[in-house]
Amino acid sequence: MGIVQTPNGFSLDTGGKRIVVDPVTRIEGHMRCEVNVDSDNIIRNAVSTGTMWRGLEVILKGRDPRDAWAFVERICGVCTGCHALTSVRAVEDALQIRIPKNAHLIREIMAKTLQVHDHIVHFYHLHALDWVNPVNALKADPQATSALQQAVSPRHAKSSPGYFRDVQTRLKKFVESGQLGIFKNGYWDNPAYKLSPEADLMAVTHYLEALDLQKDIVKIHTILGGKNPHPNYMVGGVPCAINMDGTGSSGAPLNMERLNFIRARIQEATAFVENVYLPDVLAIASFYKDWLYGGGLSATNVMDYGDYEKVPYDHSTCQLPGGVILNGNWNEVHPIDPRDPAQVQEFVAHSWYHYEDESKGLHPWDGVTEAKFELGANTKGTRTDIKELDEAAKYSWIKAPRWRGHAVEVGPLPRYILAYAQGVGYVKDQITESLGAFNTLAGTSFTPQQALPTTIGRTLARALECQYCCTMMMDDWNALIANIKAGDTATANVEKWDPKTWPKEAKGVGTVAAPRGGLGHWIKIKDGKIDNYQCVVPTTWNGSPRDPKGNIGAFEASLLNTPMARPDEPVEILRTLHSFDPCLACSTHVMAPDGAELARVTVR
């Protein structure tokens, strides 16, 4: 194909050597990535493919809208709760239901609990191994590791030489057993790994600490939502009764003992984020100061709907405000309206779906989910053994959402760029402080506009958002206590629970700042049943294939111009893709009409 210039400003060269990564691991779902590298081992073309499907939009048709949250929550087992929250917001928008203040605050605590849990798990258990070499940690001096810990974060209590020596001994037994488990198949001798042995040991130690923390923070969901994953929600509020006279901790309504337990978990998470997570990100980033790649669309086009309203139903009070920035102009933020058919549209010209006119996009209220699996004429291999996809044809189960025709990136980094551009004081202070610490550690002088729109910046923004969510969650807890003390114990509005009170037809939209980016659900209700339901999720935006005009999505754009040390060991590809925390289970749409098995995969 030669060199192709995309309308959104990227040059694609399909010459050189083709590298295929399939599956991309340490993500939710199944993903394939193909890149072309030139003679200098620099990525010049990228093809991102969603290789799995789901069918919940189809399953929901004809069902009770009050049950939709329980179905869509099962889209993903990692981002537990955000689809349910988005769903009940969409139904409440359609039926014009407003929830009590307590319900708003409880939902906010649950949403931010998910955000904190998800970001910690993402960095330590899905992304850190792209930067951290656990085998190299065996060479570390525990005394020097302790000194490094004290320098990086002196407030973290677990920092003695003996503590790190014990972890190193455990790791040594693990490695010598020949059963590396989760550390197996890493490219541990690849020169792309740059951490010192002591930094590697510190990070591996915190990897283990994060395993303990993540199981405790989600106990907030078990109290407020009954369980985790997939806590309970309800249209009109939350299924969580408040009874301050209640006693005991098992099966009791929300009382002071349970509320104090929640506060303790928030405080523990805050301490871990501030004393371990954020310092680790900055320390690790300082070893990769020359690795400012992976920006792509984050350097130009970013979007979010906005979330975390201080005043319920007043979107101007969002603590992370929404909007769109185009062409890297941080001085102009375009307003966003998910209800506007001209703003949000999904295209399928390069997706395995069928529209009557595939040159045009469809707003989700009018969305169609009709499968059309076909391989392009230039595909190499067979239907069951694809060697190389034909990106000029259909090549993904992910649709291509666009904002007014523009490919945009969503996620914690776009939210932080938008918040910084709109003068959110807390966010500006975070960025100033953390970037100052990074520049001091790395001996650099990067500005926010230089450092943030990169793979490292994307990872840092996620840690900063985690810290902000801890702060906001404590504010929500205090507000909930104050509201209850004022005599308000209502947690649900059931005035419109009976379908007889509903209009014959209604439509609504719900949005949430999901861990991976702006999430939207659109619903149409007719005669009390779901007439159409569409989810446009963060990874649909970020992992989208080309649109009819040839614009590429965020995954593909972010990989371009990245140098690789060893193309056959694609550490660099994984670093950038993992920085988005891809969730392919969320992003794809289709099912067989008769429920038949479409394919079977054997993993060896």
C-alpha positions as CSV (number, residue, x, y, z in Angstrom):
1,M,0.0,0.0,0.0
2,G,2.9,2.4,0.5
3,I,2.6,5.6,2.5
4,V,-0.9,6.9,3.4
5,Q,-1.7,10.3,4.9
6,T,-4.7,10.2,7.2
7,P,-7.1,13.1,7.5
8,N,-6.3,13.5,11.2
9,G,-2.6,14.1,10.5
10,F,-0.8,10.8,10.7
11,S,1.5,9.2,8.1
12,L,1.2,5.4,7.7
13,D,3.8,3.3,5.9
14,T,2.8,-0.3,5.4
15,G,6.3,-1.3,4.1
16,G,9.0,-2.8,6.2
17,K,8.5,-5.7,8.6
18,R,5.1,-6.6,10.0
19,I,4.9,-7.5,13.7
20,V,1.8,-9.3,15.0
21,V,1.0,-9.4,18.7
22,D,-2.0,-11.7,19.3
23,P,-3.3,-11.9,21.9
24,V,-2.3,-8.7,23.7
25,T,-2.3,-9.9,27.3
26,R,-2.8,-8.3,30.7
27,I,-6.0,-6.7,29.5
28,E,-9.7,-7.4,29.9
29,G,-10.8,-9.3,26.8
30,H,-9.1,-10.3,23.6
31,M,-7.1,-8.0,21.4
32,R,-4.7,-8.2,18.4
33,C,-2.3,-5.6,17.3
34,E,-0.2,-5.5,14.1
35,V,2.5,-2.9,13.3
36,N,5.0,-2.2,10.5
37,V,8.5,-1.3,11.5
38,D,11.1,0.3,9.3
39,S,14.8,-0.5,8.9
40,D,15.5,1.4,12.1
41,N,12.9,-0.6,14.0
42,I,10.6,2.4,14.3
43,I,6.8,1.8,14.2
44,R,5.3,3.4,11.0
45,N,1.9,1.8,10.9
46,A,-0.4,0.2,13.4
47,V,-3.6,-1.9,13.2
48,S,-5.6,-2.4,16.4
49,T,-8.2,-5.2,16.3
50,G,-10.9,-6.2,18.8
51,T,-11.2,-10.0,18.4
52,M,-14.0,-10.8,20.7
53,W,-17.7,-10.1,20.9
54,R,-20.6,-9.6,23.3
55,G,-24.3,-9.3,22.7
56,L,-26.0,-7.5,25.6
57,E,-27.5,-4.8,23.4
58,V,-29.3,-7.5,21.5
59,I,-30.2,-9.4,24.7
60,L,-31.7,-6.3,26.3
61,K,-34.2,-5.6,23.6
62,G,-37.8,-6.1,24.9
63,R,-36.8,-6.3,28.5
64,D,-37.8,-4.2,31.5
65,P,-35.6,-1.0,31.6
66,R,-35.4,-1.4,35.4
67,D,-33.4,-4.6,34.9
68,A,-31.0,-3.3,32.4
69,W,-28.3,-2.3,34.9
70,A,-28.0,-6.0,36.0
71,F,-27.4,-7.2,32.5
72,V,-25.0,-4.5,31.3
73,E,-22.9,-4.7,34.5
74,R,-21.9,-8.1,33.3
75,I,-20.2,-6.6,30.2
76,C,-17.0,-6.5,32.3
77,G,-15.7,-8.1,35.5
78,V,-13.0,-5.5,36.0
79,C,-14.8,-2.2,35.9
80,T,-17.5,-3.5,38.3
81,G,-20.4,-1.1,38.7
82,C,-19.7,1.7,36.2
83,H,-22.0,0.1,33.5
84,A,-24.7,-0.3,36.1
85,L,-24.4,3.3,37.2
86,T,-24.5,4.5,33.6
87,S,-27.5,2.4,33.0
88,V,-29.6,3.6,35.9
89,R,-28.7,7.2,34.9
90,A,-29.9,6.5,31.4
91,V,-33.2,5.1,32.5
92,E,-33.7,7.9,35.1
93,D,-33.0,10.5,32.4
94,A,-35.6,8.9,30.1
95,L,-38.2,8.7,32.9
96,Q,-37.3,12.0,34.5
97,I,-36.5,10.5,37.9
98,R,-34.4,12.4,40.4
99,I,-32.7,10.5,43.2
100,P,-32.3,11.5,46.9
101,K,-29.1,13.2,48.0
102,N,-28.1,10.2,50.1
103,A,-28.4,8.0,47.0
104,H,-26.3,10.4,45.0
105,L,-23.5,10.4,47.7
106,I,-23.6,6.6,48.1
107,R,-23.3,6.2,44.3
108,E,-20.4,8.7,44.2
109,I,-18.6,6.7,46.9
110,M,-19.1,3.5,45.1
111,A,-18.0,5.0,41.7
112,K,-14.8,6.4,43.2
113,T,-14.1,3.2,45.1
114,L,-14.1,1.5,41.7
115,Q,-11.9,4.2,40.3
116,V,-9.3,3.8,43.1
117,H,-9.4,0.0,43.0
118,D,-9.2,-0.2,39.2
119,H,-6.3,2.3,38.9
120,I,-4.2,0.5,41.5
121,V,-4.9,-2.9,40.0
122,H,-4.1,-1.6,36.6
123,F,-0.8,-0.1,37.4
124,Y,0.6,-2.8,39.6
125,H,-0.9,-6.0,38.1
126,L,-1.5,-5.1,34.5
127,H,1.0,-2.4,33.5
128,A,4.0,-2.3,35.9
129,L,5.6,-5.4,34.3
130,D,6.1,-3.3,31.1
131,W,8.6,-1.2,33.1
132,V,9.6,-3.5,36.0
133,N,11.9,-6.5,35.6
134,P,11.1,-8.9,38.6
135,V,14.1,-11.2,37.7
136,N,16.5,-8.3,37.9
137,A,15.2,-7.6,41.5
138,L,17.3,-10.7,42.6
139,K,20.4,-8.6,42.1
140,A,19.3,-5.8,44.4
141,D,20.9,-4.8,47.6
142,P,18.1,-4.8,50.3
143,Q,20.0,-2.1,52.2
144,A,20.1,0.1,49.1
145,T,16.5,-0.7,48.3
146,S,15.5,0.5,51.8
147,A,17.4,3.7,51.2
148,L,15.7,4.2,47.8
149,Q,12.3,3.7,49.5
150,Q,13.1,6.3,52.1
151,A,14.1,8.7,49.4
152,V,11.1,8.1,47.2
153,S,8.5,8.0,50.0
154,P,9.8,8.3,53.6
155,R,6.2,8.1,55.0
156,H,5.7,4.5,53.9
157,A,6.1,2.3,57.0
158,K,7.3,-0.8,55.3
159,S,10.8,0.1,54.3
160,S,13.4,-1.7,56.4
161,P,16.2,-3.7,54.7
162,G,14.9,-6.9,56.4
163,Y,11.5,-6.4,54.8
164,F,13.0,-6.1,51.3
165,R,15.3,-9.0,52.0
166,D,12.4,-11.2,52.9
167,V,10.5,-10.3,49.7
168,Q,13.7,-11.0,47.7
169,T,14.0,-14.4,49.3
170,R,10.4,-15.2,48.4
171,L,11.0,-14.1,44.9
172,K,14.3,-16.1,44.6
173,K,12.5,-19.3,45.6
174,F,9.8,-18.5,43.1
175,V,12.3,-18.0,40.2
176,E,14.5,-21.0,41.1
177,S,11.5,-23.3,41.2
178,G,11.2,-22.7,37.4
179,Q,7.5,-21.8,37.9
180,L,7.5,-18.1,37.3
181,G,3.7,-18.0,36.9
182,I,2.6,-14.5,36.2
183,F,6.2,-13.5,35.5
184,K,6.7,-16.2,32.9
185,N,7.3,-15.3,29.2
186,G,8.6,-11.8,30.0
187,Y,11.4,-10.3,27.9
188,W,13.5,-9.9,31.0
189,D,16.8,-9.5,29.1
190,N,15.4,-6.9,26.8
191,P,17.5,-3.6,26.9
192,A,14.2,-1.7,26.9
193,Y,14.1,-2.4,30.7
194,K,16.0,0.4,32.5
195,L,15.3,0.2,36.2
196,S,18.0,-0.5,38.7
197,P,17.8,-3.8,40.6
198,E,16.8,-1.8,43.7
199,A,14.0,0.0,41.9
200,D,12.8,-3.4,40.5
201,L,12.8,-4.9,44.0
202,M,10.9,-2.0,45.4
203,A,8.3,-2.1,42.7
204,V,7.8,-5.9,43.0
205,T,7.4,-5.5,46.7
206,H,4.7,-2.9,46.2
207,Y,3.1,-5.2,43.6
208,L,2.5,-7.7,46.4
209,E,1.3,-5.0,48.8
210,A,-1.2,-3.9,46.2
211,L,-2.6,-7.4,46.1
212,D,-3.6,-7.0,49.7
213,L,-4.9,-3.5,49.4
214,Q,-7.2,-4.2,46.4
215,K,-9.2,-6.9,48.3
216,D,-9.8,-4.4,51.2
217,I,-10.9,-1.3,49.3
218,V,-13.7,-3.2,47.5
219,K,-15.3,-4.1,50.8
220,I,-16.9,-0.6,50.5
221,H,-18.9,-2.1,47.6
222,T,-20.0,-5.1,49.7
223,I,-21.4,-2.7,52.3
224,L,-23.1,-0.2,50.0
225,G,-23.9,-2.6,47.1
226,G,-24.1,-6.0,48.7
227,K,-21.2,-7.5,46.8
228,N,-18.2,-7.1,44.6
229,P,-17.8,-7.6,41.7
230,H,-21.1,-6.4,40.3
231,P,-22.6,-4.5,43.2
232,N,-26.3,-3.9,43.3
233,Y,-28.0,-0.7,41.9
234,M,-31.5,0.3,41.4
235,V,-33.4,2.8,39.2
236,G,-34.4,5.7,41.5
237,G,-31.6,5.4,44.1
238,V,-29.6,2.7,45.9
239,P,-30.8,-0.5,47.6
240,C,-29.1,0.5,50.8
241,A,-31.2,1.3,53.8
242,I,-29.9,3.7,56.4
243,N,-30.7,2.9,60.1
244,M,-28.4,4.7,62.4
245,D,-29.9,2.8,65.4
246,G,-28.9,-0.5,63.8
247,T,-26.2,-2.7,65.4
248,G,-23.9,-5.3,64.2
249,S,-21.9,-5.6,60.9
250,S,-23.5,-8.7,59.2
251,G,-26.5,-8.1,57.1
252,A,-27.4,-4.9,58.9
253,P,-28.6,-1.7,57.3
254,L,-26.1,1.2,56.9
255,N,-25.2,2.3,60.4
256,M,-22.4,4.2,62.1
257,E,-20.3,1.1,62.6
258,R,-20.5,0.4,58.8
259,L,-19.9,4.1,57.9
260,N,-16.8,4.2,60.1
261,F,-15.5,1.0,58.5
262,I,-15.9,2.7,55.1
263,R,-14.0,5.7,56.3
264,A,-11.1,3.5,57.4
265,R,-10.9,1.9,54.0
266,I,-10.9,5.3,52.3
267,Q,-8.0,6.4,54.6
268,E,-6.0,3.2,54.0
269,A,-6.4,3.7,50.2
270,T,-5.4,7.3,50.4
271,A,-2.3,6.4,52.4
272,F,-1.3,3.8,49.8
273,V,-1.9,6.0,46.8
274,E,0.1,8.9,48.3
275,N,2.9,6.9,49.9
276,V,3.3,4.1,47.4
277,Y,1.4,4.3,44.1
278,L,2.1,7.9,43.1
279,P,5.8,7.9,44.3
280,D,6.3,4.6,42.4
281,V,5.0,6.1,39.1
282,L,7.2,9.1,39.4
283,A,10.3,7.1,40.4
284,I,9.8,4.6,37.6
285,A,9.1,7.3,35.1
286,S,12.4,9.1,36.0
287,F,14.3,6.0,34.7
288,Y,12.5,6.4,31.4
289,K,12.8,10.1,30.9
290,D,13.7,9.6,27.2
291,W,10.6,7.5,26.6
292,L,8.1,10.3,25.9
293,Y,6.3,8.3,23.2
294,G,2.7,7.1,22.8
295,G,0.9,10.4,22.7
296,G,-1.0,10.1,19.5
297,L,-4.5,11.6,19.9
298,S,-3.8,12.7,23.5
299,A,-1.6,15.4,22.0
300,T,-4.4,16.6,19.8
301,N,-8.0,15.5,20.4
302,V,-9.3,14.6,23.8
303,M,-12.9,14.2,25.1
304,D,-14.9,13.4,28.3
305,Y,-18.5,13.9,29.3
306,G,-17.6,15.3,32.8
307,D,-18.5,13.8,36.1
308,Y,-18.5,14.0,39.9
309,E,-21.1,16.7,40.4
310,K,-20.8,18.5,43.7
311,V,-24.5,19.6,43.3
312,P,-26.7,16.8,41.9
313,Y,-28.1,17.5,38.5
314,D,-25.9,20.6,38.1
315,H,-23.3,19.6,35.5
316,S,-21.5,22.9,35.9
317,T,-20.3,21.6,39.3
318,C,-18.5,18.6,37.9
319,Q,-15.2,18.2,39.7
320,L,-13.7,16.8,36.5
321,P,-15.4,18.9,33.8
322,G,-16.2,17.5,30.4
323,G,-15.6,18.9,26.9
324,V,-13.5,18.4,23.8
325,I,-10.1,19.8,22.9
326,L,-9.2,19.6,19.2
327,N,-5.8,20.0,17.4
328,G,-3.9,20.3,20.7
329,N,-5.4,23.7,21.5
330,W,-5.8,23.7,25.3
331,N,-7.1,27.3,25.1
332,E,-10.4,26.2,23.6
333,V,-12.7,23.6,25.1
334,H,-15.7,22.7,23.0
335,P,-18.9,21.8,25.0
336,I,-20.2,18.3,24.7
337,D,-23.8,17.0,24.5
338,P,-24.2,13.2,24.2
339,R,-27.9,13.8,23.2
340,D,-26.9,15.7,20.1
341,P,-27.1,13.4,17.0
342,A,-24.4,15.5,15.3
343,Q,-21.9,15.1,18.0
344,V,-21.6,11.4,18.9
345,Q,-21.8,8.9,16.0
346,E,-20.5,5.4,15.4
347,F,-19.2,4.2,12.0
348,V,-18.6,0.7,10.8
349,A,-16.8,1.0,7.5
350,H,-13.9,-1.0,8.9
351,S,-15.8,-2.9,11.6
352,W,-17.5,-6.3,11.2
353,Y,-21.0,-4.8,11.2
354,H,-23.5,-3.8,8.6
355,Y,-25.2,-0.4,8.0
356,E,-27.5,0.5,5.1
357,D,-25.1,3.3,4.3
358,E,-21.6,2.7,5.8
359,S,-20.3,6.1,4.7
360,K,-22.5,7.6,7.5
361,G,-22.4,7.3,11.2
362,L,-25.3,6.6,13.5
363,H,-26.1,8.3,16.8
364,P,-26.5,5.6,19.5
365,W,-30.2,6.2,19.9
366,D,-30.5,5.0,16.3
367,G,-27.6,2.5,16.6
368,V,-27.7,-0.8,14.8
369,T,-25.8,-3.9,15.9
370,E,-25.8,-6.3,12.9
371,A,-22.8,-8.6,12.4
372,K,-21.0,-8.8,9.1
373,F,-17.8,-10.8,9.4
374,E,-15.7,-10.7,6.2
375,L,-12.0,-10.5,5.6
376,G,-10.5,-8.1,3.1
377,A,-9.0,-9.3,-0.2
378,N,-5.5,-8.6,0.9
379,T,-5.7,-10.5,4.2
380,K,-2.8,-13.0,4.5
381,G,-3.6,-16.4,5.9
382,T,-7.0,-18.1,6.3
383,R,-10.2,-17.3,8.2
384,T,-9.1,-19.4,11.1
385,D,-5.4,-18.6,10.9
386,I,-4.9,-15.0,10.0
387,K,-1.3,-13.9,9.4
388,E,-1.9,-10.3,8.5
389,L,-5.2,-8.3,8.4
390,D,-6.2,-6.1,5.5
391,E,-6.8,-2.7,7.2
392,A,-8.2,-1.3,4.0
393,A,-11.3,-3.6,4.6
394,K,-13.2,-4.5,7.8
395,Y,-10.8,-5.7,10.5
396,S,-12.3,-5.3,14.0
397,W,-15.4,-6.1,16.1
398,I,-15.1,-2.6,17.5
399,K,-17.1,0.2,16.0
400,A,-15.5,3.6,15.3
401,P,-17.1,6.4,17.4
402,R,-16.4,10.0,16.4
403,W,-17.2,13.4,17.9
404,R,-18.4,15.6,15.1
405,G,-16.3,13.4,12.8
406,H,-13.1,13.7,14.9
407,A,-11.3,10.7,16.4
408,V,-10.7,11.5,20.0
409,E,-8.9,9.9,23.0
410,V,-10.8,9.3,26.3
411,G,-9.5,8.3,29.7
412,P,-7.9,9.7,32.8
413,L,-5.3,11.6,30.7
414,P,-8.0,13.4,28.6
415,R,-9.9,14.2,31.8
416,Y,-6.8,15.7,33.3
417,I,-5.9,17.7,30.2
418,L,-9.5,19.0,30.2
419,A,-9.4,19.8,33.9
420,Y,-6.0,21.5,33.6
421,A,-7.2,23.5,30.6
422,Q,-10.4,24.6,32.5
423,G,-8.5,25.7,35.6
424,V,-9.5,23.1,38.1
425,G,-7.3,24.1,41.1
426,Y,-6.8,20.7,42.6
427,V,-5.7,19.2,39.3
428,K,-3.4,22.0,38.4
429,D,-1.7,21.8,41.8
430,Q,-1.3,18.0,41.3
431,I,0.2,18.3,37.9
432,T,2.5,21.1,39.0
433,E,3.8,19.2,42.0
434,S,4.1,15.8,40.4
435,L,5.8,17.2,37.2
436,G,8.2,19.2,39.4
437,A,9.1,16.0,41.3
438,F,9.6,14.1,38.0
439,N,11.8,16.9,36.6
440,T,13.9,16.9,39.7
441,L,14.3,13.1,39.7
442,A,15.0,12.9,36.0
443,G,17.0,16.1,35.6
444,T,14.6,17.5,33.0
445,S,12.4,20.5,32.5
446,F,9.3,19.3,30.8
447,T,6.1,21.4,30.7
448,P,2.6,19.8,31.1
449,Q,2.0,20.2,27.3
450,Q,5.2,18.2,26.7
451,A,5.0,15.5,29.3
452,L,1.3,14.7,29.7
453,P,0.4,13.6,26.1
454,T,2.7,10.5,26.3
455,T,2.6,7.0,27.5
456,I,4.3,8.0,30.8
457,G,1.9,11.0,31.1
458,R,-1.1,8.7,30.6
459,T,0.2,6.5,33.4
460,L,0.8,9.5,35.7
461,A,-2.6,11.0,35.0
462,R,-4.2,7.7,36.1
463,A,-2.3,7.8,39.4
464,L,-3.2,11.5,39.9
465,E,-6.9,10.7,39.3
466,C,-6.7,7.9,41.8
467,Q,-5.4,10.4,44.4
468,Y,-8.2,12.9,43.5
469,C,-10.8,10.3,43.8
470,C,-9.6,9.4,47.3
471,T,-10.0,13.1,48.3
472,M,-13.4,13.4,46.7
473,M,-14.6,10.2,48.3
474,M,-13.7,11.5,51.8
475,D,-15.7,14.7,51.0
476,D,-18.6,12.5,49.9
477,W,-18.4,10.5,53.2
478,N,-18.4,13.7,55.2
479,A,-21.4,15.1,53.2
480,L,-23.3,11.8,53.7
481,I,-22.7,11.9,57.5
482,A,-23.9,15.5,57.6
483,N,-27.0,14.8,55.6
484,I,-27.9,11.8,57.8
485,K,-27.3,13.9,61.0
486,A,-29.7,16.5,59.6
487,G,-32.4,13.8,59.7
488,D,-32.4,12.7,56.0
489,T,-32.3,8.9,55.6
490,A,-34.0,8.5,52.2
491,T,-32.1,6.4,49.7
492,A,-34.6,5.9,46.9
493,N,-37.3,7.7,45.0
494,V,-40.0,5.1,43.9
495,E,-42.6,7.6,42.7
496,K,-42.2,6.3,39.1
497,W,-41.4,2.7,39.9
498,D,-44.7,1.5,38.4
499,P,-44.5,1.4,34.5
500,K,-48.1,2.7,34.5
501,T,-46.6,6.1,35.4
502,W,-44.3,6.1,32.4
503,P,-44.9,7.8,29.0
504,K,-45.6,5.5,26.0
505,E,-42.2,6.4,24.6
506,A,-39.1,7.8,26.2
507,K,-35.4,8.0,25.6
508,G,-32.5,8.9,27.8
509,V,-28.7,8.9,28.1
510,G,-26.4,8.2,31.0
511,T,-22.7,9.0,31.2
512,V,-20.0,8.1,33.7
513,A,-16.3,8.8,34.1
514,A,-15.4,5.1,33.9
515,P,-11.8,4.1,34.9
516,R,-10.9,3.8,31.2
517,G,-12.7,7.0,30.0
518,G,-16.0,8.5,29.1
519,L,-18.7,5.9,29.1
520,G,-22.2,6.4,27.7
521,H,-25.4,4.3,27.5
522,W,-28.3,5.4,25.3
523,I,-31.8,3.8,25.8
524,K,-35.1,4.0,24.0
525,I,-38.2,2.8,25.9
526,K,-41.5,1.9,24.2
527,D,-44.6,0.5,25.9
528,G,-42.7,-0.1,29.1
529,K,-40.0,-2.2,27.4
530,I,-36.5,-1.5,26.0
531,D,-36.8,-0.7,22.3
532,N,-33.1,0.0,21.7
533,Y,-30.0,0.1,23.9
534,Q,-26.5,1.0,22.9
535,C,-23.3,1.3,24.9
536,V,-20.4,3.4,23.6
537,V,-17.6,2.6,25.9
538,P,-14.1,4.0,26.4
539,T,-12.2,1.3,24.5
540,T,-14.6,1.7,21.6
541,W,-13.4,5.3,21.3
542,N,-9.7,4.4,21.9
543,G,-9.5,1.1,20.2
544,S,-11.6,2.1,17.1
545,P,-10.5,1.1,13.6
546,R,-10.4,3.6,10.8
547,D,-13.6,5.5,9.9
548,P,-14.8,5.9,6.3
549,K,-12.5,9.0,5.8
550,G,-9.5,7.1,7.0
551,N,-9.0,8.7,10.4
552,I,-7.3,6.4,12.9
553,G,-8.1,5.8,16.5
554,A,-6.1,6.4,19.7
555,F,-4.5,3.0,20.0
556,E,-3.2,3.1,16.5
557,A,-2.1,6.7,16.6
558,S,-0.3,6.3,19.9
559,L,2.0,3.5,18.6
560,L,3.3,5.5,15.6
561,N,7.0,6.6,15.6
562,T,7.8,4.5,18.6
563,P,11.3,2.9,18.4
564,M,11.6,-0.7,19.4
565,A,14.8,-2.3,20.9
566,R,13.8,-5.8,19.6
567,P,10.7,-5.9,17.4
568,D,10.2,-9.6,18.1
569,E,9.9,-8.7,21.8
570,P,7.3,-6.0,21.7
571,V,7.7,-4.5,25.1
572,E,7.2,-1.0,23.7
573,I,3.9,-1.9,22.1
574,L,2.6,-3.4,25.3
575,R,3.7,-0.3,27.3
576,T,1.7,2.1,25.2
577,L,-1.4,-0.1,24.8
578,H,-1.4,-1.0,28.5
579,S,-1.3,2.6,29.4
580,F,-4.9,2.9,28.1
581,D,-5.9,-0.1,30.2
582,P,-7.8,-1.7,27.2
583,C,-11.1,-3.4,28.0
584,L,-12.1,-5.3,24.9
585,A,-15.0,-7.1,26.7
586,C,-16.6,-3.7,27.0
587,S,-15.9,-2.5,23.5
588,T,-17.3,-5.1,21.2
589,H,-21.0,-5.7,20.4
590,V,-22.1,-8.8,18.5
591,M,-23.6,-12.3,19.1
592,A,-24.8,-15.1,16.9
593,P,-28.5,-14.7,16.3
594,D,-29.2,-18.3,17.3
595,G,-26.8,-18.4,20.2
596,A,-24.6,-20.9,18.5
597,E,-20.9,-21.3,19.2
598,L,-19.0,-19.2,16.7
599,A,-15.4,-20.2,17.5
600,R,-13.4,-22.1,20.1
601,V,-9.9,-21.1,21.1
602,T,-7.3,-23.4,22.7
603,V,-4.7,-21.7,24.8
604,R,-1.5,-23.6,25.2
